[in-house]
Amino acid sequence: MRRRLLLPLLLSACAPAVTSTTPVPPPTPAAPIPPAAEAPVPAAPAAAPASFLAWKDDFISRATAKGFDRAFLERELGGLTPNDRIVALDRKQPEFSKPIGSYVQTAVSADRVAEGVRRRDTSGWAGPIEQRYGVPIEILIGIWAQESAFGKVQGDFDVVRAFATLAWDGRRRDWAEGQLLDALTIIRDHGIPRSRLTGSWAGAMGQTQFIPENYLKLAQDFDGDGRPNIWTSDADALASAANLLATAGWRPGESWAVEVTLPAGFDYSVAESDKLTPSEWGARGVKRADGSYWTAKDQAAQASLLLPAGAQGPAFLLFPNHFVIRKYNNSVAYALAIGQLADRMQGKPGLSRAWPVEQPLSKDDRYAAQQALAQLGFDPGGVDGVIGAGTRTALRAWQKSNGLVADGYLTAELVGRLRAQAALPAAGAPQ
């Protein structure tokens, strides 16, 4: 469990809220959702800071004005204290970024693929879910595996306390308060005990890690017991993920991405910018790595080129469904892992080009690279230590201007060149 997000970055695995248009089965009398096995998370013994108590009193007043019963709010929030660990996790940026190849290879393990195939082939819900929502069941099982290890690791943070902590801390107050109101709505209106609302430190819940907003808008009662249960019902959890992707624009019958080969002398600077049909990419010498033909639906779609590990790693044409996966978690690595898991479960061959051995970049290196690019006139879109599309675009432009292979892939060697060109101190040098 990450996070993520992608969002209000979907932290962990949560996606931006979208409105569901998919009908749910006719309701039957709702079966109670049992409390979680563990007892409700107790408040910390230390007294809450005065600033937290002031925020909580103000929040209760504002929530009451929106129609919540004050007695209900005081009962659910009474004795609540902030969780210092959540504050630290929200502010922390990893010292080293895990190379994308390492991330994907860890996610797409042989054991995980085998477990996914077993779950698909022994369930009674796989075919019906795919038929109703149009999303390949292997994509959904990949999300299930990545988000909660097939439901085994759902997180044990009290979601109400998590969002109260994030709201009080203030970095994303409006978003966190909205999620807190939604969590309280789930307790009040959906018969789900607070002890069941446990999840990641960022508030994502259940087997497919939904934030409360997405639960209210998108969760599905696929097993027909009268209530969406993303915690203990495999069918409800995966149908809910399917509804999110379908509502976000999943295009049935189209690929999510396809590995390709590039000709000698290819202009790598067009990566993540040009959008062309497979035939148009073919005119530039781009071919499917597996040597097979494009389907009619793929031929009609526009795709962009991605070099996630630079010129030395595998290359992909990304179709619109790749970006739909990123509505679940806005991460290139995440979408590649989910798609590759699905491909392996479908029996497709592995990558023809291996991931290169990559050196992790430190936080200081990432900041220095962005700072250098900005000073040299190549806007990375901000200096935040996150190597996203803006930084890769700026890096490609800098590489091209310096006669380098413009693949947009940041390495330790390039960090050194950028530091030197921008006259920044070397790593570890006194400031």
C-alpha positions in Angstrom: 0.0 0.0 0.0 1.3 3.3 -1.1 0.7 6.1 -1.9 0.1 7.3 -3.3 -1.9 8.9 -5.4 -2.7 9.8 -7.2 -4.9 13.4 -6.5 -5.6 14.8 -4.0 -3.3 12.3 -5.2 -4.6 9.1 -4.8 -2.6 8.2 -2.1 -2.3 4.5 -2.1 -4.6 3.3 -4.6 -7.3 5.5 -4.7 -8.5 7.3 -7.7 -10.1 10.7 -8.3 -13.8 10.5 -7.8 -15.9 10.0 -10.9 -19.6 9.5 -11.1 -20.9 6.0 -11.6 -23.4 5.2 -14.4 -23.3 1.4 -14.0 -26.5 -0.1 -12.5 -26.2 -2.3 -9.4 -28.2 -5.5 -8.8 -31.7 -5.2 -7.3 -31.3 -4.6 -3.6 -32.1 -7.4 -1.2 -32.3 -6.9 2.6 -28.9 -5.7 3.6 -26.7 -8.2 5.5 -24.7 -6.6 8.2 -21.1 -6.1 7.5 -19.2 -7.5 10.5 -16.7 -5.4 12.4 -13.1 -5.9 11.6 -11.4 -8.8 13.5 -9.4 -6.3 15.6 -11.0 -4.0 18.1 -11.6 -0.4 17.3 -8.4 1.6 17.2 -8.1 3.3 20.6 -7.3 6.9 21.0 -3.7 7.6 22.0 -3.3 8.1 25.8 -1.7 11.5 25.4 -4.0 14.5 25.5 -4.9 16.1 22.2 -3.1 19.4 21.4 -5.2 22.5 21.9 -5.0 23.2 18.2 -6.5 19.8 17.4 -9.3 20.3 19.8 -10.0 23.7 18.3 -10.1 22.3 14.8 -12.3 19.4 15.9 -14.8 21.8 17.6 -14.9 23.9 14.5 -15.3 20.9 12.3 -18.2 19.6 14.3 -20.0 22.9 14.1 -19.5 23.0 10.3 -20.6 19.4 9.9 -23.7 20.1 12.0 -24.6 22.9 9.7 -24.4 20.5 6.8 -27.0 18.2 8.4 -25.0 15.9 10.7 -26.4 15.2 14.2 -24.2 16.8 16.8 -24.6 13.9 19.2 -23.5 11.5 16.5 -20.4 13.6 15.7 -19.5 14.0 19.3 -19.8 10.2 19.8 -17.7 9.3 16.8 -15.1 12.0 17.4 -15.1 12.1 21.2 -11.7 11.4 22.7 -10.0 11.5 19.3 -6.4 12.5 19.1 -4.1 13.1 16.1 -1.8 10.3 15.0 1.7 11.6 14.9 2.8 8.7 12.7 0.3 9.7 10.0 1.7 13.3 10.0 5.2 12.0 9.6 4.2 9.6 6.7 2.3 12.4 4.9 5.4 14.7 5.0 8.0 12.1 4.3 9.6 11.6 0.9 11.7 8.5 0.4 15.4 9.1 0.6 15.9 6.9 -2.4 13.5 6.4 -5.3 13.1 2.7 -6.3 14.0 2.2 -10.0 11.0 1.5 -12.1 12.3 -1.8 -13.4 12.8 -3.0 -9.8 9.3 -2.0 -8.9 7.7 -3.7 -11.9 9.7 -6.9 -11.6 8.9 -7.2 -7.9 5.2 -6.7 -8.6 5.1 -9.1 -11.5 6.5 -12.1 -9.7 5.9 -15.7 -10.8 4.1 -16.4 -7.5 1.8 -13.5 -7.9 0.9 -14.4 -11.4 0.2 -17.9 -10.4 -2.0 -16.8 -7.5 -3.9 -14.4 -9.8 -4.6 -17.2 -12.3 -5.8 -19.5 -9.5 -8.1 -16.9 -8.1 -9.5 -16.1 -11.6 -10.1 -19.8 -12.5 -11.6 -20.8 -9.2 -14.0 -17.9 -8.6 -17.6 -17.7 -9.7 -17.5 -13.9 -10.2 -14.6 -13.4 -12.7 -16.6 -13.9 -15.9 -19.7 -12.1 -14.8 -17.8 -9.0 -13.5 -15.8 -8.8 -16.8 -19.1 -9.2 -18.8 -20.9 -6.5 -16.9 -18.2 -3.8 -16.8 -16.1 -4.6 -19.8 -12.8 -4.5 -17.9 -10.5 -7.5 -18.2 -10.7 -9.6 -15.1 -6.9 -9.9 -15.1 -6.5 -6.1 -14.8 -8.8 -6.1 -11.8 -7.0 -9.0 -10.2 -3.7 -7.2 -10.8 -5.1 -4.2 -8.9 -6.3 -6.5 -6.1 -2.9 -8.1 -5.9 -1.0 -4.8 -5.8 -3.4 -3.0 -3.5 -3.9 -5.6 -0.7 -2.1 -8.8 -1.6 -5.5 -10.3 -2.6 -7.2 -8.9 0.4 -4.7 -10.1 3.0 -3.1 -6.7 3.7 -5.8 -4.0 4.0 -4.2 -1.7 6.5 -5.0 -1.2 10.2 -5.2 2.6 10.6 -8.5 4.0 11.9 -9.7 5.8 8.9 -11.7 8.4 10.9 -8.6 9.2 12.9 -6.5 9.3 9.8 -8.6 11.9 8.0 -9.0 13.9 11.2 -5.2 14.0 11.6 -4.6 15.0 8.0 -7.3 17.7 8.2 -5.9 19.2 11.4 -2.3 19.1 10.0 -3.6 21.3 7.2 -1.5 20.4 4.2 -4.5 19.0 2.4 -7.3 20.2 4.8 -10.2 20.6 2.4 -9.7 17.2 0.8 -9.2 15.5 4.1 -12.2 17.1 5.7 -14.3 16.0 2.7 -13.1 12.4 3.1 -13.8 12.6 6.8 -17.4 13.7 6.2 -17.8 10.8 3.7 -16.4 8.3 6.2 -18.9 9.6 8.8 -21.6 9.3 6.2 -20.7 5.6 5.6 -21.0 5.0 9.4 -24.3 6.9 9.7 -26.1 5.9 6.6 -24.7 2.5 5.5 -24.7 0.5 8.6 -21.0 -0.1 8.6 -19.4 0.0 12.0 -16.4 2.3 12.5 -14.3 -0.6 13.6 -14.6 -1.8 10.0 -13.3 1.5 8.6 -9.6 0.6 8.8 -7.1 1.1 6.0 -3.9 2.7 4.9 -2.4 5.7 6.7 -3.9 7.9 3.9 -7.4 6.5 4.4 -7.8 4.0 1.6 -10.0 1.1 2.6 -10.7 -2.5 1.8 -9.4 -5.1 -0.6 -9.2 -2.6 -3.5 -8.3 0.4 -1.4 -11.1 2.9 -1.9 -11.2 6.3 -0.2 -14.6 7.1 1.4 -15.6 9.4 -1.5 -15.1 6.6 -4.0 -16.9 4.1 -1.8 -20.0 6.3 -1.7 -19.9 7.0 -5.5 -18.6 3.8 -7.0 -18.7 0.8 -4.7 -20.8 -2.1 -6.0 -23.0 -4.7 -4.4 -22.2 -7.5 -6.8 -23.0 -10.4 -4.6 -26.5 -9.0 -4.1 -26.6 -9.0 -0.3 -27.9 -5.4 -0.2 -24.7 -3.5 0.6 -21.3 -2.9 -1.1 -18.7 -4.8 1.0 -15.2 -4.1 -0.2 -13.7 -5.5 3.0 -14.7 -9.2 3.0 -16.5 -9.8 -0.3 -14.1 -10.5 -3.1 -16.9 -10.0 -5.7 -17.9 -6.6 -4.3 -14.3 -5.4 -4.1 -13.4 -6.3 -7.7 -16.7 -5.1 -9.1 -16.1 -1.8 -7.4 -12.7 -1.5 -9.0 -14.2 -2.5 -12.3 -16.9 0.2 -11.9 -14.2 2.8 -11.2 -12.3 2.0 -14.3 -15.4 1.6 -16.5 -16.6 5.0 -15.3 -13.2 6.5 -15.9 -13.4 5.5 -19.6 -12.1 2.0 -20.0 -12.3 1.0 -23.7 -13.2 -2.7 -24.0 -11.2 -4.6 -26.6 -8.3 -2.2 -26.7 -4.8 -2.9 -25.4 -3.5 -1.0 -22.4 0.1 -0.9 -23.8 2.2 -3.0 -26.1 6.0 -3.4 -26.0 7.6 -2.2 -29.2 11.1 -2.0 -30.8 12.6 1.1 -32.2 14.9 1.5 -35.2 18.5 2.7 -35.0 18.8 6.5 -34.9 15.3 6.9 -33.6 14.4 10.4 -32.2 13.7 9.6 -28.6 12.6 13.1 -27.9 9.1 12.4 -29.2 8.4 10.1 -26.2 5.4 11.1 -24.1 4.5 13.8 -26.6 3.5 12.6 -30.1 0.2 10.7 -30.3 -0.1 8.5 -33.4 -1.9 5.4 -34.6 0.1 2.2 -34.7 0.3 2.5 -38.5 1.8 6.0 -38.2 4.3 4.8 -35.6 5.1 2.0 -38.0 6.0 4.5 -40.6 8.7 5.7 -38.2 10.1 2.2 -37.8 8.3 1.4 -34.6 7.2 -2.3 -34.5 5.5 -4.7 -32.1 8.1 -6.6 -30.1 6.2 -9.8 -30.4 5.9 -9.6 -34.2 2.1 -10.0 -34.2 -0.5 -7.9 -35.9 -2.5 -5.0 -34.4 -6.1 -5.5 -33.7 -8.7 -3.3 -35.5 -9.5 -1.5 -32.3 -5.8 -0.8 -31.6 -5.3 0.4 -35.2 -8.0 3.0 -34.7 -6.6 4.3 -31.5 -3.8 6.8 -30.9 -0.9 5.8 -28.7 2.1 7.6 -27.2 5.6 6.2 -26.7 7.0 5.6 -23.3 10.7 4.8 -22.4 10.3 4.1 -18.7 14.0 3.2 -18.2 15.4 5.2 -21.0 17.0 4.1 -24.3 18.5 1.0 -22.7 15.2 -0.4 -21.4 11.9 -1.7 -22.9 9.8 0.7 -24.9 6.0 0.7 -25.0 3.2 2.3 -27.0 0.6 3.5 -24.4 -3.0 3.3 -25.4 -5.9 5.2 -23.6 -6.5 2.3 -21.2 -3.1 2.8 -19.7 -4.2 6.3 -18.6 -7.4 4.8 -17.2 -5.4 2.5 -15.0 -3.6 5.7 -13.8 -6.9 7.0 -12.6 -6.6 4.4 -9.9 -3.1 5.5 -9.0 -1.4 8.2 -11.1 1.9 6.4 -11.4 3.6 5.1 -14.5 5.3 2.3 -12.5 1.9 1.3 -11.0 0.1 1.2 -14.4 3.0 -0.8 -15.9 2.9 -3.3 -13.1 -0.8 -3.8 -13.3 -0.8 -4.2 -17.0 2.2 -6.5 -17.0 0.5 -8.7 -14.3 -2.6 -8.9 -16.5 -0.6 -9.8 -19.6 1.2 -12.6 -17.7 -2.1 -13.9 -16.3 -3.4 -14.0 -19.9 -0.5 -16.1 -21.0 1.3 -13.4 -23.0 5.1 -13.6 -23.3 7.3 -11.6 -21.0 9.2 -8.5 -22.2 11.6 -9.0 -25.1 14.0 -6.4 -23.7 15.1 -6.8 -20.1 14.9 -4.0 -17.6 18.4 -2.5 -17.1 20.2 -2.6 -13.7 19.5 0.8 -12.4 21.0 2.8 -9.6 18.6 4.4 -7.2 18.7 8.2 -7.1 18.8 10.0 -3.7 16.4 12.7 -2.8 19.2 15.3 -3.0 20.0 14.1 -6.6 16.4 14.4 -7.7 16.1 17.9 -6.2 19.5 18.9 -7.7 18.5 17.7 -11.2 15.3 19.7 -11.2 17.0 22.8 -9.8 19.7 22.6 -12.4 17.3 22.2 -15.2 15.3 25.2 -14.0 18.5 27.3 -13.8 19.6 26.2 -17.2 16.3 27.3 -18.8 14.5 23.9 -19.0 11.4 24.2 -16.8 10.7 20.9 -15.0 7.4 22.2 -13.7 8.6 22.6 -10.1 11.4 21.5 -7.8 9.7 18.8 -5.7 12.0 15.8 -6.0 9.4 13.9 -8.0 10.6 12.8 -11.4 7.3 13.1 -13.4 6.4 13.9 -16.9 7.4 17.6 -16.6 10.9 16.7 -15.4 11.3 14.1 -18.2 10.2 16.6 -20.8 12.7 19.2 -19.5 15.4 16.6 -19.4 14.8 15.5 -23.0 15.1 19.1 -24.1 18.3 19.6 -22.2 19.7 16.3 -23.5 18.9 17.2 -27.1 20.5 20.7 -26.7 23.7 19.0 -25.4 23.9 16.4 -28.2 22.9 13.5 -25.9 20.4 10.7 -26.5 17.2 12.5 -25.6 15.4 9.7 -23.8 14.4 11.7 -20.7 15.8 9.2 -18.3 17.6 10.6 -15.3 20.8 8.7 -14.2 23.4 9.4 -11.6 25.8 10.3 -14.4 23.4 12.9 -15.8 22.8 14.3 -12.4 26.5 14.9 -12.1 26.6 16.7 -15.5 23.6 18.8 -14.6 25.2 19.8 -11.3 28.4 20.8 -13.0 26.7 22.8 -15.8 24.5 24.7 -13.4 27.5 25.2 -11.0 25.7 23.4 -8.2 27.7 21.7 -5.4 28.4 18.1 -5.9 26.5 15.6 -3.8 27.8 15.7 -0.2 29.8 18.8 -0.7 29.5 21.6 2.0 27.0 24.2 1.1 
